[in-house]
Amino acid sequence: MSKTLTEIAQQLKDTSKKVQLIYAFNSMGKTRLSREFKQLIAPKADDSEGDYEADQSELSRNKILYYNAFTEDLFYWDNDLVGDAELKLKIQPNTFTDWVLKDQGQDQNIITTFQRYTNDKLTPRFNAERTETDKDGKEITIKAFSEVTFSMESGDGSHSGNLKISKGEESNFIWSIFYTLLELMIDVLDVPEPTDRETNAFDQLEYVFIDDPVSSLDENHLIELAVDVAQLVKSNESDVKFIITTHNPLFYNVLHNELNSDDGSYKKQNFDKYRMTKLDDGTYQLMSQPNDSPFSYHLYLKSELEKAIESGQVSKYHFNFLRNILEKTSTFLGYKKWGDLLPRTDDGKTNPYEARIINISSHSKYAGEEVAELTEDDKRVLGYLVREINSMYRFQQPET
């Protein structure tokens, strides 16, 4: 049945599901849907796109927090085309970033998240408050956390000077600010008694709406980001509900498979997935998706995993690839647990180390705490498991 975006937003609002994932092609109205949904949850008399500061002030402290294309509009480059020396990303005045950076002091967490998805040598620096003279000779105050510069750090403490980062890196940086806010929100709401929380800014929060945080990301970082988002959503024990929209099949698939399995207090029956299409008459359809992901991607993951092993460029998230492959295969073959597919020793038991390294390395909550870097033995085990699983379950091998 066809609906308007407002009617689809109402349908999303009316459900009791804690997580809703929507796939739609580009230009299908995902960003407009996020605005329609926001208007239902926290209506404003004047909801123009230019009123973003007021929106975010209300959203971050009350009913809904959302990330969409307008979030990136808060940031713009001062290229200093004449001097070509002060390349910096400027932040438009807004309570969204002020609250995360100034009030909550999350700048270091933002930097850490950004470097994890990009390069640990690529370092953002937020400015301190300063006074300078403008071109008319007038003294002006540049507020703290209103500018960001980027440089490549070397091991001896020197750096490259200010750089203009790529569009993908810029999007990643902006997402890192929002993601840090989500982590803070979940940590705060994990405290059951509002009077015991470090802040009451999220006490009235009902929804988080995330619209396509994957612009210009390469596939490896896209998968890593999707895994992190899924683990963050699963760790949410509050009543806050998540709506996530995307046009990217791979991002959708990783989220779909991560969210479609029980994990601790998170239960997959609280998860719904849809595909949104736009009809010729300008109305829309929101169609439920089956439990099997509409995009086959486990063979793609296996291919990427084998490339990483062959090149020696193995990271922790490659264990997540393996876990996803095992989960998909175990479901197809009728096994209750993916661990039942692991190779057996002579006594018929699985190697507990092999299961443990997959578990730890494929869950970001523990991976950062217990497995800082993969050892050569970890890499050897990953290669061994992939070869054994290919052989045991007769995956078709590429022609050489």
Buried (B, 14 or more C-beta within 10 A) or exposed (E): EBBEBBBBBBEBBEEEBBBBBBBBEEEBBBBBBBBBBBBBBBEEEEBEEEEBBBBBBBBBBBBBBBBBBBBBBBBEEEEEEEEEEEBBBBBEEBBBBBBBBBEBEBBEBBBBBBBBBBEEEBBBBBBEEEEEEEEEEEEEEEBBBBBBBBBEBEEEEEBEEBBBBEEBBBBBBBBBBBBBBBBBBBEBBEEEEEEEBEEEBBEEBBBBBBBBBBBEBEEBBBBBBBBBBBBBBBBBEBEBBBBBBBBBBBBBBBBBBBBBBEBEEBEEEBBBBBBBBBEEEEBBBBEEBEEEBBEEBBEBBBEBBBEBBEEEEBBBBBBBBBBBBBBBBBBEEEBEEBBEBBBEEEEEEBBEEBBEBBBBBBBBEEBEEEBEEBEEEBBEBBBBBBEBBBEEBEBEEEEE
